[in-house]
Amino acid sequence: MKPTLPEPYTARPATIDDAAAVTELMNLVAMDVLGHPTTDVSEALTDWSSPSCNPTTNTRLVFAGPRLIGYAGLWIEPPYTVINGWARVHPEHKNWRARHGSSMAWHRVRHRPGDRLCGR
């Protein structure tokens, strides 16, 4: 079962070219929750270069039209035995998260049978 998004939302995997936009989104969420930014572009590039995170299969970006409003990812590649999943939604789209859930539906589809899934 592949999760679907309502119009006008679309999703796709992240690419290296998305690192700055994802960093901006992550810091907008951090500012909303913590009052200060928590990451920089180098962290996204390091994460996506790790053998434990394949951006093509382990990340999803959600757009409202052309605007990035969500980012979800998984650390799922071997040798990990516990999957670490996360999702961030733009502060202006908190209602989207409430109506359509986080990325957990995608996480459930992506993980392998027998894997332990923990989210943050």
The first five atom37 places (N, CA, C, CB, O) and aatype in JSON, in Angstrom:
{
  "aatype": [12, 11, 14, 16, 10, 14, 6, 14, 18, 16, 0, 1, 14, 0, 16, 9, 3, 3, 0, 0, 0, 19, 16, 6, 10, 12, 2, 10, 19, 0, 12, 3, 19, 10, 7, 8, 14, 16, 16, 3, 19, 15, 6, 0, 10, 16, 3, 17, 15, 15, 14, 15, 4, 2, 14, 16, 16, 2, 16, 1, 10, 19, 13, 0, 7, 14, 1, 10, 9, 7, 18, 0, 7, 10, 17, 9, 6, 14, 14, 18, 16, 19, 9, 2, 7, 17, 0, 1, 19, 8, 14, 6, 8, 11, 2, 17, 1, 0, 1, 8, 7, 15, 15, 12, 0, 17, 8, 1, 19, 1, 8, 1, 14, 7, 3, 1, 10, 4, 7, 1],
  "atom_mask": [
    [1, 1, 1, 1, 1],
    [1, 1, 1, 1, 1],
    [1, 1, 1, 1, 1],
    [1, 1, 1, 1, 1],
    [1, 1, 1, 1, 1],
    [1, 1, 1, 1, 1],
    [1, 1, 1, 1, 1],
    [1, 1, 1, 1, 1],
    [1, 1, 1, 1, 1],
    [1, 1, 1, 1, 1],
    [1, 1, 1, 1, 1],
    [1, 1, 1, 1, 1],
    [1, 1, 1, 1, 1],
    [1, 1, 1, 1, 1],
    [1, 1, 1, 1, 1],
    [1, 1, 1, 1, 1],
    [1, 1, 1, 1, 1],
    [1, 1, 1, 1, 1],
    [1, 1, 1, 1, 1],
    [1, 1, 1, 1, 1],
    [1, 1, 1, 1, 1],
    [1, 1, 1, 1, 1],
    [1, 1, 1, 1, 1],
    [1, 1, 1, 1, 1],
    [1, 1, 1, 1, 1],
    [1, 1, 1, 1, 1],
    [1, 1, 1, 1, 1],
    [1, 1, 1, 1, 1],
    [1, 1, 1, 1, 1],
    [1, 1, 1, 1, 1],
    [1, 1, 1, 1, 1],
    [1, 1, 1, 1, 1],
    [1, 1, 1, 1, 1],
    [1, 1, 1, 1, 1],
    [1, 1, 1, 0, 1],
    [1, 1, 1, 1, 1],
    [1, 1, 1, 1, 1],
    [1, 1, 1, 1, 1],
    [1, 1, 1, 1, 1],
    [1, 1, 1, 1, 1],
    [1, 1, 1, 1, 1],
    [1, 1, 1, 1, 1],
    [1, 1, 1, 1, 1],
    [1, 1, 1, 1, 1],
    [1, 1, 1, 1, 1],
    [1, 1, 1, 1, 1],
    [1, 1, 1, 1, 1],
    [1, 1, 1, 1, 1],
    [1, 1, 1, 1, 1],
    [1, 1, 1, 1, 1],
    [1, 1, 1, 1, 1],
    [1, 1, 1, 1, 1],
    [1, 1, 1, 1, 1],
    [1, 1, 1, 1, 1],
    [1, 1, 1, 1, 1],
    [1, 1, 1, 1, 1],
    [1, 1, 1, 1, 1],
    [1, 1, 1, 1, 1],
    [1, 1, 1, 1, 1],
    [1, 1, 1, 1, 1],
    [1, 1, 1, 1, 1],
    [1, 1, 1, 1, 1],
    [1, 1, 1, 1, 1],
    [1, 1, 1, 1, 1],
    [1, 1, 1, 0, 1],
    [1, 1, 1, 1, 1],
    [1, 1, 1, 1, 1],
    [1, 1, 1, 1, 1],
    [1, 1, 1, 1, 1],
    [1, 1, 1, 0, 1],
    [1, 1, 1, 1, 1],
    [1, 1, 1, 1, 1],
    [1, 1, 1, 0, 1],
    [1, 1, 1, 1, 1],
    [1, 1, 1, 1, 1],
    [1, 1, 1, 1, 1],
    [1, 1, 1, 1, 1],
    [1, 1, 1, 1, 1],
    [1, 1, 1, 1, 1],
    [1, 1, 1, 1, 1],
    [1, 1, 1, 1, 1],
    [1, 1, 1, 1, 1],
    [1, 1, 1, 1, 1],
    [1, 1, 1, 1, 1],
    [1, 1, 1, 0, 1],
    [1, 1, 1, 1, 1],
    [1, 1, 1, 1, 1],
    [1, 1, 1, 1, 1],
    [1, 1, 1, 1, 1],
    [1, 1, 1, 1, 1],
    [1, 1, 1, 1, 1],
    [1, 1, 1, 1, 1],
    [1, 1, 1, 1, 1],
    [1, 1, 1, 1, 1],
    [1, 1, 1, 1, 1],
    [1, 1, 1, 1, 1],
    [1, 1, 1, 1, 1],
    [1, 1, 1, 1, 1],
    [1, 1, 1, 1, 1],
    [1, 1, 1, 1, 1],
    [1, 1, 1, 0, 1],
    [1, 1, 1, 1, 1],
    [1, 1, 1, 1, 1],
    [1, 1, 1, 1, 1],
    [1, 1, 1, 1, 1],
    [1, 1, 1, 1, 1],
    [1, 1, 1, 1, 1],
    [1, 1, 1, 1, 1],
    [1, 1, 1, 1, 1],
    [1, 1, 1, 1, 1],
    [1, 1, 1, 1, 1],
    [1, 1, 1, 1, 1],
    [1, 1, 1, 1, 1],
    [1, 1, 1, 0, 1],
    [1, 1, 1, 1, 1],
    [1, 1, 1, 1, 1],
    [1, 1, 1, 1, 1],
    [1, 1, 1, 1, 1],
    [1, 1, 1, 0, 1],
    [1, 1, 1, 1, 1]
  ],
  "atom_positions": [
    [[0.84, -1.18, 0.0], [0.0, 0.0, 0.0], [0.88, 1.25, 0.0], [-0.95, 0.0, 1.21], [1.73, 1.42, 0.88]],
    [[0.68, 2.1, -0.97], [1.44, 3.34, -1.07], [0.57, 4.49, -0.6], [1.94, 3.58, -2.52], [-0.51, 4.7, -1.14]],
    [[1.02, 5.26, 0.43], [0.22, 6.38, 0.91], [0.07, 7.43, -0.19], [0.85, 7.0, 2.16], [0.99, 7.64, -0.98]],
    [[-1.08, 8.08, -0.24], [-1.3, 9.15, -1.18], [-1.56, 10.44, -0.43], [-2.46, 8.83, -2.13], [-1.99, 10.42, 0.72]],
    [[-1.29, 11.55, -1.09], [-1.5, 12.86, -0.49], [-2.64, 13.56, -1.22], [-0.21, 13.72, -0.55], [-2.81, 13.39, -2.42]],
    [[-3.42, 14.35, -0.48], [-4.49, 15.11, -1.14], [-3.9, 16.27, -1.96], [-5.5, 15.66, -0.09], [-2.78, 16.71, -1.71]],
    [[-4.67, 16.74, -2.93], [-4.27, 17.92, -3.69], [-4.15, 19.1, -2.75], [-5.29, 18.24, -4.83], [-4.96, 19.18, -1.83]],
    [[-3.24, 20.01, -2.88], [-2.23, 20.17, -3.91], [-0.88, 19.61, -3.5], [-2.09, 21.62, -4.24], [0.15, 20.01, -4.05]],
    [[-0.85, 18.69, -2.54], [0.41, 18.18, -2.0], [1.03, 17.13, -2.9], [0.2, 17.61, -0.6], [0.33, 16.3, -3.5]],
    [[2.36, 17.18, -2.98], [3.11, 16.17, -3.71], [4.31, 15.78, -2.85], [3.57, 16.7, -5.12], [4.71, 16.51, -1.95]],
    [[4.87, 14.61, -3.14], [6.04, 14.15, -2.39], [7.03, 13.52, -3.35], [5.63, 13.15, -1.29], [6.67, 12.97, -4.39]],
    [[8.29, 13.61, -2.96], [9.37, 12.97, -3.72], [10.56, 12.8, -2.79], [9.75, 13.81, -4.98], [10.61, 13.42, -1.73]],
    [[11.52, 11.96, -3.18], [12.75, 11.82, -2.39], [13.58, 13.1, -2.43], [13.58, 10.63, -2.89], [13.48, 13.89, -3.38]],
    [[14.39, 13.3, -1.42], [15.32, 14.42, -1.39], [16.52, 14.14, -2.29], [15.78, 14.71, 0.06], [16.88, 12.99, -2.51]],
    [[17.11, 15.21, -2.79], [18.37, 15.12, -3.53], [19.36, 16.08, -2.88], [18.17, 15.45, -5.06], [18.98, 16.91, -2.05]],
    [[20.61, 15.97, -3.25], [21.64, 16.86, -2.72], [21.25, 18.32, -2.96], [23.01, 16.55, -3.37], [21.53, 19.18, -2.13]],
    [[20.61, 18.59, -4.08], [20.2, 19.96, -4.41], [19.16, 20.51, -3.43], [19.65, 20.0, -5.81], [18.94, 21.72, -3.4]],
    [[18.53, 19.66, -2.65], [17.5, 20.08, -1.69], [18.07, 20.43, -0.32], [16.47, 19.0, -1.53], [17.32, 20.87, 0.56]],
    [[19.36, 20.26, -0.11], [19.94, 20.41, 1.22], [19.66, 21.78, 1.83], [21.43, 20.18, 1.17], [19.32, 21.86, 3.01]],
    [[19.8, 22.85, 1.08], [19.57, 24.19, 1.63], [18.1, 24.39, 2.0], [20.0, 25.27, 0.61], [17.81, 24.95, 3.06]],
    [[17.17, 23.93, 1.16], [15.74, 24.08, 1.46], [15.34, 23.25, 2.67], [14.89, 23.68, 0.24], [14.56, 23.7, 3.5]],
    [[15.88, 22.04, 2.78], [15.58, 21.19, 3.93], [16.14, 21.81, 5.2], [16.16, 19.76, 3.72], [15.49, 21.79, 6.25]],
    [[17.34, 22.36, 5.12], [17.94, 23.03, 6.28], [17.09, 24.21, 6.71], [19.37, 23.49, 5.95], [16.87, 24.41, 7.91]],
    [[16.62, 25.0, 5.76], [15.76, 26.12, 6.08], [14.48, 25.64, 6.78], [15.4, 26.92, 4.81], [14.07, 26.22, 7.78]],
    [[13.87, 24.58, 6.26], [12.66, 24.03, 6.89], [12.96, 23.54, 8.31], [12.09, 22.87, 6.04], [12.22, 23.85, 9.24]],
    [[14.02, 22.77, 8.46], [14.37, 22.25, 9.79], [14.58, 23.39, 10.78], [15.65, 21.37, 9.71], [14.15, 23.3, 11.93]],
    [[15.23, 24.46, 10.35], [15.48, 25.59, 11.25], [14.22, 26.4, 11.53], [16.54, 26.49, 10.66], [14.08, 26.95, 12.62]],
    [[13.29, 26.48, 10.57], [12.0, 27.13, 10.84], [11.24, 26.37, 11.92], [11.15, 27.21, 9.56], [10.65, 26.97, 12.82]],
    [[11.25, 25.05, 11.85], [10.59, 24.23, 12.86], [11.3, 24.41, 14.21], [10.58, 22.73, 12.43], [10.65, 24.57, 15.24]],
    [[12.63, 24.38, 14.2], [13.39, 24.56, 15.44], [13.12, 25.92, 16.06], [14.88, 24.39, 15.17], [12.97, 26.03, 17.28]],
    [[13.06, 26.95, 15.24], [12.75, 28.3, 15.77], [11.37, 28.33, 16.4], [12.85, 29.36, 14.64], [11.17, 28.95, 17.44]],
    [[10.4, 27.65, 15.76], [9.04, 27.61, 16.28], [8.97, 26.86, 17.61], [8.11, 26.96, 15.26], [8.23, 27.26, 18.51]],
    [[9.73, 25.79, 17.73], [9.66, 24.94, 18.92], [10.67, 25.35, 20.0], [9.9, 23.48, 18.53], [10.33, 25.42, 21.18]],
    [[11.9, 25.62, 19.58], [12.99, 25.86, 20.54], [13.42, 27.32, 20.65], [14.16, 25.03, 20.16], [14.04, 27.71, 21.64]],
    [[13.09, 28.11, 19.63], [13.5, 29.51, 19.65], [14.85, 29.78, 19.03], [0.0, 0.0, 0.0], [15.33, 30.91, 19.07]],
    [[15.49, 28.76, 18.46], [16.79, 28.95, 17.81], [17.01, 27.87, 16.76], [17.94, 28.93, 18.86], [16.46, 26.77, 16.87]],
    [[17.82, 28.17, 15.73], [18.12, 27.16, 14.71], [18.99, 26.06, 15.29], [18.81, 27.81, 13.5], [19.72, 26.27, 16.25]],
    [[18.9, 24.88, 14.69], [19.64, 23.74, 15.24], [20.51, 23.01, 14.22], [18.68, 22.77, 15.82], [21.19, 22.05, 14.59]],
    [[20.5, 23.42, 12.96], [21.25, 22.67, 11.96], [21.79, 23.59, 10.89], [20.36, 21.6, 11.33], [21.46, 24.77, 10.83]],
    [[22.64, 23.03, 10.04], [23.15, 23.76, 8.88], [23.22, 22.8, 7.7], [24.54, 24.4, 9.18], [23.02, 21.6, 7.85]],
    [[23.5, 23.34, 6.54], [23.5, 22.55, 5.31], [24.47, 21.38, 5.4], [23.84, 23.43, 4.11], [24.19, 20.3, 4.89]],
    [[25.61, 21.58, 6.04], [26.6, 20.51, 6.11], [26.06, 19.28, 6.83], [27.87, 21.01, 6.81], [26.44, 18.15, 6.52]],
    [[25.15, 19.48, 7.81], [24.58, 18.33, 8.52], [23.7, 17.49, 7.59], [23.75, 18.81, 9.74], [23.79, 16.26, 7.6]],
    [[22.87, 18.14, 6.78], [22.04, 17.4, 5.82], [22.93, 16.65, 4.83], [21.09, 18.35, 5.08], [22.67, 15.48, 4.53]],
    [[23.95, 17.31, 4.33], [24.84, 16.67, 3.36], [25.57, 15.48, 3.99], [25.85, 17.67, 2.81], [25.75, 14.45, 3.34]],
    [[26.0, 15.63, 5.24], [26.66, 14.53, 5.94], [25.7, 13.37, 6.15], [27.23, 15.01, 7.29], [26.05, 12.22, 5.9]],
    [[24.48, 13.67, 6.62], [23.48, 12.63, 6.83], [23.2, 11.87, 5.54], [22.18, 13.23, 7.39], [23.2, 10.64, 5.52]],
    [[22.95, 12.6, 4.47], [22.57, 11.96, 3.21], [23.73, 11.23, 2.55], [22.03, 13.0, 2.26], [23.51, 10.4, 1.67]],
    [[24.97, 11.52, 2.97], [26.14, 10.82, 2.44], [26.46, 9.57, 3.25], [27.33, 11.74, 2.43], [27.29, 8.76, 2.83]],
    [[25.81, 9.4, 4.39], [26.08, 8.26, 5.25], [25.59, 6.97, 4.6], [25.4, 8.45, 6.62], [24.56, 6.96, 3.93]],
    [[26.34, 5.87, 4.79], [25.86, 4.59, 4.27], [24.56, 4.13, 4.92], [26.93, 3.52, 4.46], [23.9, 3.22, 4.43]],
    [[24.18, 4.76, 6.03], [22.97, 4.38, 6.75], [21.73, 5.12, 6.28], [23.16, 4.62, 8.22], [20.63, 4.85, 6.76]],
    [[21.88, 6.06, 5.35], [20.73, 6.83, 4.88], [20.83, 7.02, 3.38], [20.65, 8.21, 5.6], [21.62, 7.83, 2.89]],
    [[20.03, 6.28, 2.64], [19.96, 6.41, 1.2], [18.85, 7.41, 0.87], [19.72, 5.03, 0.5], [17.67, 7.05, 0.99]],
    [[19.18, 8.64, 0.47], [18.13, 9.64, 0.25], [17.06, 9.22, -0.76], [18.76, 10.93, -0.21], [15.89, 9.6, -0.62]],
    [[17.43, 8.46, -1.74], [16.46, 8.06, -2.76], [15.34, 7.21, -2.18], [17.15, 7.3, -3.88], [14.18, 7.37, -2.55]],
    [[15.67, 6.31, -1.27], [14.66, 5.42, -0.7], [14.26, 5.78, 0.72], [15.16, 4.01, -0.73], [13.22, 5.33, 1.2]],
    [[15.07, 6.6, 1.41], [14.86, 6.83, 2.83], [14.47, 8.25, 3.21], [16.08, 6.47, 3.56], [14.44, 8.58, 4.39]],
    [[14.18, 9.09, 2.23], [13.71, 10.45, 2.53], [12.49, 10.77, 1.68], [14.83, 11.49, 2.27], [12.3, 10.21, 0.6]],
    [[11.67, 11.67, 2.19], [10.54, 12.2, 1.42], [10.41, 13.68, 1.75], [9.22, 11.44, 1.74], [10.45, 14.09, 2.91]],
    [[10.24, 14.47, 0.7], [9.93, 15.88, 0.83], [8.48, 16.05, 0.43], [10.87, 16.78, -0.03], [8.02, 15.43, -0.54]],
    [[7.75, 16.89, 1.16], [6.35, 17.16, 0.83], [6.25, 18.63, 0.44], [5.39, 16.82, 2.04], [6.76, 19.51, 1.13]],
    [[5.57, 18.86, -0.67], [5.4, 20.21, -1.2], [3.92, 20.57, -1.25], [6.02, 20.32, -2.58], [3.07, 19.72, -1.52]],
    [[3.62, 21.84, -0.99], [2.31, 22.42, -1.26], [2.55, 23.32, -2.46], [1.71, 23.22, 0.01], [3.03, 24.45, -2.32]],
    [[2.21, 22.83, -3.64], [2.62, 23.53, -4.86], [4.14, 23.48, -4.93], [0.0, 0.0, 0.0], [4.72, 22.4, -4.78]],
    [[4.81, 24.61, -5.15], [6.27, 24.6, -5.24], [6.97, 24.72, -3.88], [6.73, 25.72, -6.13], [8.2, 24.6, -3.82]],
    [[6.21, 24.94, -2.81], [6.8, 25.24, -1.5], [7.03, 23.98, -0.67], [5.91, 26.21, -0.73], [6.11, 23.18, -0.48]],
    [[8.27, 23.81, -0.19], [8.59, 22.69, 0.69], [7.93, 22.91, 2.04], [10.14, 22.53, 0.86], [8.16, 23.93, 2.69]],
    [[7.09, 21.96, 2.47], [6.41, 22.1, 3.76], [6.68, 20.91, 4.69], [4.92, 22.25, 3.55], [6.29, 20.95, 5.86]],
    [[7.33, 19.86, 4.19], [7.57, 18.71, 5.05], [8.79, 17.94, 4.62], [0.0, 0.0, 0.0], [9.16, 17.91, 3.45]],
    [[9.4, 17.3, 5.6], [10.58, 16.47, 5.37], [10.49, 15.27, 6.31], [11.92, 17.27, 5.61], [10.27, 15.42, 7.51]],
    [[10.66, 14.1, 5.75], [10.66, 12.87, 6.56], [11.83, 12.01, 6.13], [9.31, 12.09, 6.41], [12.26, 12.04, 4.98]],
    [[12.34, 11.24, 7.07], [13.46, 10.38, 6.75], [13.55, 9.19, 7.68], [0.0, 0.0, 0.0], [12.92, 9.13, 8.73]],
    [[14.36, 8.24, 7.24], [14.6, 7.02, 8.01], [16.09, 6.69, 7.99], [13.78, 5.85, 7.45], [16.76, 6.84, 6.96]],
    [[16.6, 6.23, 9.11], [17.89, 5.56, 9.16], [17.54, 4.08, 9.19], [18.79, 6.01, 10.41], [17.12, 3.57, 10.23]],
    [[17.7, 3.41, 8.08], [17.17, 2.05, 7.95], [18.18, 1.06, 7.39], [15.94, 2.07, 7.09], [17.99, -0.15, 7.53]],
    [[19.22, 1.53, 6.75], [20.15, 0.63, 6.07], [20.97, -0.17, 7.08], [21.08, 1.42, 5.15], [21.25, 0.33, 8.17]],
    [[21.37, -1.39, 6.73], [22.2, -2.2, 7.62], [23.45, -1.42, 8.0], [22.58, -3.56, 6.95], [23.96, -0.66, 7.17]],
    [[23.95, -1.56, 9.19], [23.76, -2.64, 10.14], [22.7, -2.34, 11.19], [25.05, -2.95, 10.83], [22.6, -3.06, 12.18]],
    [[21.88, -1.29, 11.01], [20.93, -0.9, 12.04], [19.85, -1.96, 12.22], [20.29, 0.44, 11.7], [19.36, -2.55, 11.25]],
    [[19.48, -2.2, 13.48], [18.42, -3.15, 13.78], [17.16, -2.43, 14.27], [18.89, -4.16, 14.83], [16.09, -3.03, 14.35]],
    [[17.3, -1.15, 14.61], [16.16, -0.32, 14.98], [16.11, 0.83, 13.98], [16.28, 0.21, 16.47], [17.12, 1.49, 13.74]],
    [[14.95, 1.06, 13.4], [14.79, 2.14, 12.44], [14.5, 3.43, 13.19], [13.67, 1.83, 11.42], [13.62, 3.47, 14.06]],
    [[15.24, 4.48, 12.85], [15.0, 5.78, 13.45], [14.33, 6.65, 12.39], [16.32, 6.44, 13.97], [14.94, 6.96, 11.37]],
    [[13.09, 7.03, 12.62], [12.35, 7.85, 11.67], [12.03, 9.22, 12.24], [0.0, 0.0, 0.0], [11.86, 9.36, 13.46]],
    [[11.96, 10.22, 11.39], [11.62, 11.56, 11.83], [10.82, 12.27, 10.75], [12.89, 12.35, 12.16], [10.85, 11.9, 9.58]],
    [[10.11, 13.28, 11.17], [9.35, 14.12, 10.24], [9.27, 15.53, 10.8], [7.93, 13.54, 9.99], [9.14, 15.72, 12.0]],
    [[9.35, 16.5, 9.91], [9.19, 17.9, 10.28], [8.21, 18.53, 9.31], [10.56, 18.65, 10.28], [8.27, 18.28, 8.1]],
    [[7.31, 19.36, 9.84], [6.31, 20.05, 9.03], [6.43, 21.54, 9.3], [4.86, 19.54, 9.35], [6.54, 21.97, 10.45]],
    [[6.41, 22.32, 8.23], [6.52, 23.78, 8.31], [5.51, 24.31, 9.34], [6.27, 24.44, 6.91], [4.36, 23.87, 9.36]],
    [[5.94, 25.25, 10.2], [5.03, 25.78, 11.23], [3.71, 26.33, 10.67], [5.73, 26.86, 12.0], [2.69, 26.26, 11.35]],
    [[3.73, 26.87, 9.48], [2.5, 27.41, 8.89], [1.56, 26.31, 8.39], [2.84, 28.34, 7.75], [0.44, 26.59, 7.97]],
    [[2.02, 25.07, 8.43], [1.22, 23.95, 7.94], [0.96, 22.93, 9.03], [1.92, 23.28, 6.76], [0.78, 21.74, 8.75]],
    [[0.92, 23.37, 10.28], [0.66, 22.46, 11.39], [-0.7, 21.77, 11.23], [0.7, 23.22, 12.72], [-0.84, 20.61, 11.61]],
    [[-1.67, 22.46, 10.69], [-2.98, 21.84, 10.48], [-2.9, 20.71, 9.47], [-3.99, 22.87, 10.01], [-3.65, 19.74, 9.58]],
    [[-2.01, 20.82, 8.49], [-1.81, 19.73, 7.54], [-1.37, 18.47, 8.28], [-0.76, 20.12, 6.47], [-1.85, 17.37, 8.01]],
    [[-0.45, 18.66, 9.22], [0.04, 17.52, 9.99], [-1.09, 16.9, 10.79], [1.19, 17.94, 10.93], [-1.2, 15.67, 10.88]],
    [[-1.94, 17.73, 11.38], [-3.05, 17.22, 12.18], [-4.07, 16.48, 11.31], [-3.73, 18.37, 12.94], [-4.61, 15.45, 11.72]],
    [[-4.32, 16.99, 10.12], [-5.32, 16.37, 9.24], [-4.8, 15.12, 8.54], [-5.78, 17.37, 8.2], [-5.55, 14.16, 8.37]],
    [[-3.54, 15.12, 8.14], [-3.03, 14.05, 7.29], [-1.96, 13.19, 7.96], [-2.47, 14.63, 6.03], [-1.39, 12.31, 7.32]],
    [[-1.69, 13.43, 9.2], [-0.71, 12.63, 9.92], [0.7, 13.04, 9.56], [0.0, 0.0, 0.0], [0.91, 13.87, 8.68]],
    [[1.65, 12.47, 10.25], [3.05, 12.75, 9.93], [3.46, 11.81, 8.83], [3.97, 12.59, 11.18], [2.64, 11.38, 8.01]],
    [[4.7, 11.5, 8.81], [5.2, 10.59, 7.78], [5.07, 9.14, 8.22], [6.66, 10.9, 7.46], [5.58, 8.25, 7.54]],
    [[4.4, 8.87, 9.33], [4.37, 7.51, 9.85], [3.77, 6.52, 8.86], [3.6, 7.47, 11.13], [4.19, 5.36, 8.83]],
    [[2.81, 6.94, 8.06], [2.26, 6.01, 7.06], [3.34, 5.62, 6.08], [1.06, 6.64, 6.31], [3.46, 4.44, 5.73]],
    [[4.13, 6.58, 5.62], [5.23, 6.26, 4.72], [6.27, 5.39, 5.43], [5.89, 7.55, 4.18], [6.78, 4.43, 4.85]],
    [[6.57, 5.73, 6.68], [7.52, 4.93, 7.45], [7.05, 3.48, 7.53], [7.7, 5.52, 8.87], [7.85, 2.56, 7.37]],
    [[5.76, 3.27, 7.78], [5.25, 1.91, 7.9], [5.37, 1.15, 6.58], [3.79, 1.92, 8.36], [5.64, -0.05, 6.57]],
    [[5.16, 1.84, 5.47], [5.29, 1.2, 4.16], [6.75, 0.89, 3.87], [4.7, 2.09, 3.06], [7.07, -0.17, 3.33]],
    [[7.65, 1.81, 4.22], [9.07, 1.68, 3.87], [9.81, 0.63, 4.68], [9.75, 3.0, 4.03], [10.72, -0.01, 4.17]],
    [[9.43, 0.44, 5.94], [10.23, -0.47, 6.77], [9.98, -1.92, 6.39], [9.91, -0.25, 8.26], [8.96, -2.27, 5.79]],
    [[10.93, -2.75, 6.76], [10.88, -4.17, 6.43], [10.18, -4.93, 7.55], [12.3, -4.74, 6.18], [10.27, -4.53, 8.71]],
    [[9.49, -6.03, 7.24], [8.87, -6.84, 8.28], [9.91, -7.27, 9.31], [8.19, -8.08, 7.67], [11.01, -7.69, 8.97]],
    [[9.53, -7.15, 10.56], [10.44, -7.52, 11.64], [11.28, -6.38, 12.17], [0.0, 0.0, 0.0], [11.88, -6.5, 13.23]],
    [[11.33, -5.24, 11.43], [12.09, -4.08, 11.89], [11.36, -3.42, 13.06], [12.3, -3.06, 10.74], [10.13, -3.43, 13.11]],
    [[12.12, -2.86, 13.98], [11.55, -2.07, 15.08], [11.58, -0.62, 14.65], [12.34, -2.29, 16.43], [12.63, -0.1, 14.26]],
    [[10.44, 0.06, 14.72], [10.31, 1.43, 14.26], [10.14, 2.37, 15.44], [9.12, 1.57, 13.29], [9.24, 2.18, 16.26]],
    [[11.0, 3.36, 15.54], [10.84, 4.39, 16.55], [10.89, 5.74, 15.84], [11.95, 4.29, 17.67], [11.72, 5.96, 14.96]],
    [[9.99, 6.63, 16.23], [9.9, 7.93, 15.57], [10.3, 9.06, 16.49], [0.0, 0.0, 0.0], [10.3, 8.92, 17.71]],
    [[10.65, 10.17, 15.87], [10.94, 11.39, 16.64], [10.42, 12.58, 15.9], [12.43, 11.54, 16.9], [10.56, 13.7, 16.38]]
  ]
}
